[in-house]
Amino acid sequence: MNNLKISMHHVGGRGGSRNFPYMKIFEKDIITVLYDADKDCIEQIKDVNRSLESDTHVLPYALSNKCKSTVLNINYDPYTSSLLESNSAFDSFYMFLNDHDYIMGETTKAIEKRKIDVVSIDHIFNTNNIPYPKPDFLSLDVEGGEYDIL
């Protein structure tokens, strides 16, 4: 009875994060779909979410406004990885994060440039036999690529 569940899609799910506010009692009423462009973190995302009672799917897709090939910048801090180049105007920005110094120019520096294919969310649903419904709730954490996805 998927039609009675909330379909929550989160793009940029590295680390297993979900940005949908939920209460544990309603976990069975959620279909969670997590996307990440970095195929190397897919198993970690699955492991982090394995104990959830929601129907959870993890997909190795990079999303954009159309299907094409592009470059994924895997950064020193992988949570800042992006299809966009880092803006050097912010290199000197600093913050103290948890228990360490966080300097943007160091943490957003690309350590690998990986050629990948990106697809639109429409393409995913129009060309595949997807076992879950289109999003009721869509959250994006894609380091500047939100406009292209929307």
RAJOTA-V905233 format. One line per field, one symbol per residue. ss: DSSP state (@ for helix, = for strand, . for the rest). psi: psi as a letter, one per 30 degrees, with the letter a starting at -180 (. if undefined). burial: 1 if it has 16 or more other C-alpha atoms within 10 Angstrom, else 0. Layout:
ss->???
psi->???
burial->???
//
This chain:
ss->.@@@.======..@@@.......@@@@@@======...@@@@@@@@@@@.....=====..==....========..@@@.=.....@@@...====..====@@@@..==========.@@@@@@@.........====.....@@@@.
psi->hffglkjkkkkhgkfgkkgkklkefgefgkjkjkkkfjffgeeeeeeegefkfljkkkkhkkkaflklkakkjjlejffgklflkkjffgefkkljjcglkjjefefgkkfkjkklkllleeeeffflikglllkekkkkighfgeeee.
burial->000011111111111101000000001011111111110011001100100011111111111110100011111101111110110000000000000001111011110000011111100000000001111000111100100010
//
